[in-house]
Amino acid sequence: MTLWRIRATVDDRPGYLSVLTASLALRGVNILTVQVHTTEAGAVDDFLVDAPDTLDEAGLVAAVERGRGRDCWVARSEARGLADQPTRALGLATRLVRDPEATGEALRALLGADEVIWRPMPVTGGVTGTSMALPDPAGGSYELRRAVPTFTPAEYARAQALVELAATVIRRDPDRVTVVLPGGAELLVRAATADDLAGVLELHRRCSARSRQRRYLGGAGLPAPARLRRLLEPAEGVTLVATTTVATATAVAATVAGSGEGAGSVVAMANLLAEGDEAEAALLVRDDWQRRGLGTALLRRLVGHAERAGVAALLLHVHAENAPMLRTVARLDRPTAADRDGPVLTVTVPLVAAPVPGAVPVGPR
């Protein structure tokens, strides 16, 4: 037996769905799940079925058409398709409560979209065939596309509920989220306070001289506590810290005996210092947490904070040889300009009328 997804439109009249299911049953097709989407063109029935191996795509289409179905779409499915749709939606909602920056990825998983793009311009929401325009209550809008099948009003309503949930979480506490890195590690990202001074000092001690030099562009020594205290609570801007959670600290301790890693350890710091309509951004990630997606996640949050504050452009001063940081900037998927002064590049990232990654294919908003 083989799993298939079938979507077809039937007249929204009593008995028509039973005619379609009877036609499938005559060919040995077992219907595992069914969803009905009401549209102006009729009832769009979405089936997950288990069909005999001898029945191919053409045979399924013929069975649907004999059952008075039209506009048929058929595609192979996987075992994960057996997951109950409400259960999948609740799982994605739980993820957004922990990390609203993953809205784009959640939309792709919910709707099987090929592309999800977040744009700063508002739109009037709606569905046009295989494209969906979705207003973002937090500002801007999403554009979703997939090759097949066409989107339905029910799918639009589900997507709208997800983005409204993410926007509510962002409004509640825009600078405190649990970030899940690609490798599965969880970190708490939040706004720093003066109480983080000891943790940030330890972060600098556990960073290599090279990492400190790339962050501060000058000497590789430890910054004075007074300087770090000013960075933790800037007059204009924000400083974020990433700290380990209980689960992550336990996993690290199990992997590296005697690591001394505890819940609440500061493993990265991100600074946004604003002046006028521009802001400078800088990152410091502990060496053992580099190349794991943490820098990208922090920089995206700085961009979001700068946009909410009405900043027009973000500046980053980067050593020309600092390829990892330049790749992190490139992952923002925004137009940039770079000016070189000796070994240092000043990268300017415009924040007005430029697309921000909607998590697919680049990542979270």
Wavefront OBJ file of the C-alpha trace (Angstrom):
o trace
v 0.000 0.000 0.000
v 1.124 3.581 -0.763
v 0.230 6.884 0.903
v -1.200 9.615 -1.347
v -2.641 13.081 -0.888
v -5.656 13.879 -3.037
v -7.363 17.230 -3.358
v -10.462 17.684 -5.506
v -13.468 19.966 -5.787
v -17.044 18.635 -5.711
v -20.365 20.405 -5.796
v -21.387 21.427 -2.302
v -24.577 19.378 -2.349
v -25.834 16.517 -0.135
v -24.423 13.114 -1.122
v -21.669 14.318 -3.452
v -18.863 13.565 -0.991
v -20.191 10.025 -0.519
v -20.159 9.479 -4.297
v -16.489 10.455 -4.395
v -15.523 8.264 -1.441
v -17.453 5.321 -2.907
v -15.549 5.662 -6.183
v -12.257 5.498 -4.276
v -13.426 2.556 -2.169
v -14.289 0.522 -5.284
v -10.595 0.679 -6.197
v -9.398 -0.452 -2.799
v -8.436 3.031 -1.590
v -8.579 3.457 2.182
v -9.289 7.037 3.306
v -7.214 7.837 6.410
v -8.090 11.513 6.905
v -10.305 14.042 5.153
v -10.644 17.807 5.425
v -13.346 19.827 3.715
v -12.602 23.424 2.640
v -15.662 25.451 1.672
v -15.055 27.762 -1.299
v -17.168 29.680 -3.791
v -16.363 27.059 -6.444
v -17.609 24.211 -4.277
v -16.303 21.996 -1.494
v -12.576 21.275 -1.773
v -11.958 17.844 -0.251
v -8.433 17.076 0.945
v -7.764 13.348 1.497
v -4.872 11.364 2.856
v -5.338 7.854 1.483
v -3.676 4.465 1.488
v -3.944 3.014 -2.027
v -2.919 -0.345 -3.542
v 0.560 -0.339 -5.059
v -0.974 -1.164 -8.430
v -2.870 2.144 -8.469
v -0.834 5.029 -9.866
v -1.478 8.773 -10.076
v -3.476 8.491 -13.289
v -5.663 5.774 -11.758
v -6.411 7.919 -8.715
v -7.310 10.903 -10.887
v -9.642 8.704 -12.917
v -11.288 7.418 -9.731
v -11.863 10.966 -8.513
v -13.347 12.060 -11.826
v -15.682 9.057 -11.852
v -16.799 10.170 -8.381
v -17.826 13.597 -9.780
v -14.648 15.296 -8.570
v -12.844 17.946 -10.600
v -9.662 20.032 -10.508
v -7.948 16.990 -9.063
v -4.441 17.143 -7.587
v -2.613 13.983 -6.515
v 0.817 13.609 -4.901
v 2.736 10.975 -2.953
v 2.737 11.502 0.812
v 4.959 10.422 3.693
v 4.190 8.807 7.018
v 4.342 12.187 8.725
v 1.230 13.098 6.758
v -0.654 10.850 9.166
v -0.244 13.469 11.881
v -3.565 15.007 12.802
v -3.863 18.531 11.350
v -5.018 20.184 14.614
v -2.165 18.447 16.453
v 0.358 19.759 13.923
v -1.076 23.264 14.202
v -0.882 23.167 18.003
v 2.713 21.993 17.816
v 3.621 24.913 15.557
v 1.773 27.314 17.865
v 3.794 26.014 20.818
v 6.983 26.664 18.893
v 5.918 30.241 18.121
v 5.171 30.933 21.783
v 8.796 30.039 22.492
v 10.267 31.720 19.424
v 8.014 34.080 17.419
v 10.944 34.709 15.045
v 10.191 31.287 13.524
v 6.903 32.487 11.984
v 8.111 31.984 8.415
v 9.206 28.414 9.064
v 5.929 27.671 10.853
v 3.903 28.954 7.894
v 5.870 26.798 5.486
v 5.372 23.705 7.655
v 1.658 24.411 8.135
v 0.823 24.977 4.460
v 3.598 23.150 2.612
v 4.615 26.437 0.971
v 7.604 26.534 -1.350
v 8.421 30.136 -0.470
v 7.538 32.500 2.365
v 8.757 36.107 2.169
v 8.252 38.830 4.759
v 8.076 42.398 3.442
v 7.868 45.694 5.338
v 4.958 46.918 3.195
v 1.366 46.263 4.394
v -0.991 44.441 2.030
v -4.640 43.534 1.759
v -4.830 39.875 2.672
v -6.224 37.277 0.343
v -5.659 34.183 -1.768
v -5.044 34.122 -5.517
v -4.526 30.594 -6.754
v -1.155 29.370 -5.481
v -0.234 32.745 -3.909
v -1.291 34.092 -0.530
v -0.898 37.634 0.828
v -1.015 37.751 4.611
v -0.900 40.937 6.742
v 1.454 40.742 9.724
v -0.154 42.353 12.809
v 3.366 43.182 14.039
v 3.923 45.251 10.871
v 4.524 44.386 7.227
v 3.172 41.343 5.451
v 3.920 37.809 4.300
v 3.787 36.462 0.783
v 3.403 32.694 0.402
v 3.729 30.666 -2.781
v 3.570 27.020 -3.735
v 3.379 25.225 -7.050
v 0.322 23.068 -6.240
v -2.367 22.859 -5.015
v -4.125 26.228 -4.814
v -4.636 27.810 -1.400
v -8.081 27.733 0.189
v -9.838 30.210 2.515
v -9.529 27.690 5.363
v -5.747 27.597 4.919
v -5.659 31.394 4.901
v -7.545 31.449 8.212
v -5.066 28.990 9.767
v -2.094 31.036 8.583
v -3.684 34.222 9.891
v -4.153 32.643 13.321
v -0.465 31.699 13.472
v 0.857 35.166 12.591
v -1.548 36.779 15.073
v -0.200 34.469 17.780
v 3.407 35.369 16.939
v 2.577 39.090 16.947
v 0.939 38.764 20.367
v 4.057 37.094 21.779
v 6.288 39.797 20.302
v 4.135 42.562 21.783
v 4.202 40.855 25.177
v 8.020 40.779 25.421
v 9.862 41.538 22.178
v 13.326 40.885 23.620
v 12.787 37.632 25.529
v 12.456 34.417 23.553
v 13.747 30.864 23.561
v 15.803 30.340 20.416
v 16.173 26.812 19.063
v 19.358 26.535 16.994
v 19.576 24.286 13.913
v 21.394 21.631 15.964
v 18.567 21.506 18.516
v 20.219 23.468 21.354
v 17.944 25.902 23.193
v 19.073 29.307 24.446
v 17.209 32.094 26.190
v 17.707 35.460 24.462
v 16.717 38.520 26.495
v 17.594 42.125 27.148
v 20.646 42.539 29.355
v 20.675 44.293 32.702
v 23.404 45.519 35.039
v 23.064 42.226 36.929
v 24.576 40.434 33.919
v 27.983 42.051 34.424
v 29.549 38.984 36.065
v 28.215 36.668 33.365
v 29.406 38.952 30.570
v 32.863 39.207 32.154
v 33.017 35.404 32.227
v 31.896 35.333 28.583
v 34.856 37.537 27.632
v 37.262 35.391 29.669
v 36.109 32.235 27.872
v 36.390 33.839 24.424
v 39.657 33.520 22.526
v 41.855 36.564 21.986
v 40.958 36.400 18.287
v 37.210 36.552 19.021
v 37.674 39.532 21.338
v 39.833 41.317 18.758
v 37.219 40.779 16.038
v 34.524 42.160 18.327
v 36.370 45.293 19.485
v 38.616 45.749 16.398
v 41.549 46.729 18.592
v 43.311 44.939 21.432
v 42.471 41.385 22.410
v 42.510 42.017 26.157
v 39.541 41.982 28.504
v 37.460 45.199 28.448
v 37.250 47.085 31.702
v 34.158 46.325 33.831
v 33.095 49.979 33.582
v 33.018 49.739 29.776
v 31.011 46.531 29.860
v 28.573 48.068 32.329
v 27.899 50.889 29.855
v 27.384 48.351 27.055
v 24.889 46.374 29.110
v 22.548 49.332 29.537
v 23.135 51.739 26.634
v 21.474 55.140 26.690
v 20.043 54.546 23.190
v 19.638 51.018 21.880
v 19.644 47.602 23.473
v 22.024 44.839 24.507
v 20.887 41.232 24.251
v 22.454 38.249 25.974
v 22.018 34.587 25.118
v 22.063 32.268 28.112
v 21.885 28.508 28.438
v 18.677 26.835 29.559
v 18.461 23.911 31.972
v 18.074 21.443 29.101
v 21.066 22.799 27.207
v 23.293 22.991 30.287
v 22.454 19.385 31.141
v 23.256 18.241 27.604
v 26.589 20.094 27.603
v 27.562 18.670 30.987
v 26.748 15.159 29.781
v 28.862 15.627 26.660
v 31.823 17.463 28.178
v 32.636 16.243 31.659
v 33.740 19.004 33.979
v 32.637 21.741 31.578
v 31.240 23.817 34.423
v 28.342 24.862 32.175
v 25.280 25.796 34.176
v 21.843 27.098 33.353
v 22.023 30.844 32.886
v 25.598 30.939 31.580
v 26.061 33.830 29.134
v 27.375 32.449 25.838
v 26.854 35.485 23.578
v 26.215 39.224 23.658
v 24.710 41.442 20.953
v 24.865 45.237 21.100
v 22.760 47.817 19.281
v 23.913 51.383 19.909
v 21.686 54.007 18.305
v 22.525 57.568 17.374
v 20.041 59.582 15.351
v 18.557 57.542 12.532
v 21.471 55.073 12.457
v 22.561 52.332 14.828
v 25.741 50.290 15.222
v 25.505 46.542 15.787
v 28.163 44.206 17.151
v 28.259 40.564 18.275
v 30.427 38.452 20.561
v 29.776 34.705 20.558
v 31.770 32.327 22.716
v 34.092 30.194 20.580
v 32.398 26.867 21.358
v 29.040 28.359 20.292
v 30.232 29.793 16.995
v 29.139 28.345 13.621
v 25.889 27.073 15.148
v 23.495 29.773 13.928
v 23.530 31.817 17.132
v 25.143 34.911 15.606
v 22.581 34.930 12.807
v 19.693 34.638 15.284
v 21.037 37.504 17.405
v 21.695 39.788 14.448
v 18.163 39.249 13.153
v 16.775 40.216 16.551
v 18.874 43.392 16.530
v 17.469 44.203 13.098
v 13.928 43.689 14.402
v 14.578 45.948 17.389
v 16.091 48.646 15.141
v 13.080 48.531 12.800
v 10.626 48.842 15.678
v 12.632 51.848 16.899
v 12.407 53.514 13.469
v 16.126 53.261 12.672
v 16.861 53.839 8.966
v 20.168 51.971 8.682
v 22.279 49.498 10.619
v 26.087 49.824 10.624
v 28.555 47.044 11.373
v 32.315 47.594 11.637
v 33.992 44.329 10.635
v 37.554 43.249 9.953
v 37.844 42.487 6.242
v 39.260 39.051 7.097
v 36.328 38.225 9.402
v 34.587 35.961 6.911
v 32.206 34.349 9.469
v 30.750 37.742 10.425
v 30.420 38.804 6.799
v 28.536 35.572 6.083
v 26.246 36.304 9.037
v 25.432 39.717 7.555
v 24.813 38.132 4.147
v 22.237 35.782 5.707
v 20.045 38.802 6.436
v 19.285 38.707 2.700
v 19.210 42.503 2.447
v 20.975 44.966 0.145
v 24.198 46.157 1.774
v 26.958 48.654 1.036
v 30.532 48.384 2.323
v 33.220 51.066 2.733
v 36.780 50.037 3.500
v 39.153 51.928 5.762
v 42.375 49.952 5.955
v 41.622 46.507 7.412
v 38.111 47.482 8.553
v 34.899 47.353 6.542
v 31.887 49.455 7.501
v 28.850 47.541 6.270
v 25.608 49.514 5.968
v 22.307 47.624 6.016
v 19.308 49.792 4.998
v 16.198 49.100 7.049
v 13.678 51.031 4.949
v 11.800 49.449 1.998
v 14.007 46.359 1.989
v 12.821 42.739 2.273
v 13.490 40.897 5.495
v 13.845 37.083 5.412
v 10.509 35.398 6.077
v 12.285 32.281 7.218
v 11.819 30.482 3.958
v 14.116 29.740 2.360
v 16.423 31.962 4.407
v 14.998 31.538 7.929
v 12.813 33.195 10.674
v 11.614 36.675 10.340
l 1 2 3 4 5 6 7 8 9 10 11 12 13 14 15 16 17 18 19 20 21 22 23 24 25 26 27 28 29 30 31 32 33 34 35 36 37 38 39 40 41 42 43 44 45 46 47 48 49 50 51 52 53 54 55 56 57 58 59 60 61 62 63 64 65 66 67 68 69 70 71 72 73 74 75 76 77 78 79 80 81 82 83 84 85 86 87 88 89 90 91 92 93 94 95 96 97 98 99 100 101 102 103 104 105 106 107 108 109 110 111 112 113 114 115 116 117 118 119 120 121 122 123 124 125 126 127 128 129 130 131 132 133 134 135 136 137 138 139 140 141 142 143 144 145 146 147 148 149 150 151 152 153 154 155 156 157 158 159 160 161 162 163 164 165 166 167 168 169 170 171 172 173 174 175 176 177 178 179 180 181 182 183 184 185 186 187 188 189 190 191 192 193 194 195 196 197 198 199 200 201 202 203 204 205 206 207 208 209 210 211 212 213 214 215 216 217 218 219 220 221 222 223 224 225 226 227 228 229 230 231 232 233 234 235 236 237 238 239 240 241 242 243 244 245 246 247 248 249 250 251 252 253 254 255 256 257 258 259 260 261 262 263 264 265 266 267 268 269 270 271 272 273 274 275 276 277 278 279 280 281 282 283 284 285 286 287 288 289 290 291 292 293 294 295 296 297 298 299 300 301 302 303 304 305 306 307 308 309 310 311 312 313 314 315 316 317 318 319 320 321 322 323 324 325 326 327 328 329 330 331 332 333 334 335 336 337 338 339 340 341 342 343 344 345 346 347 348 349 350 351 352 353 354 355 356 357 358 359 360 361 362 363 364 365
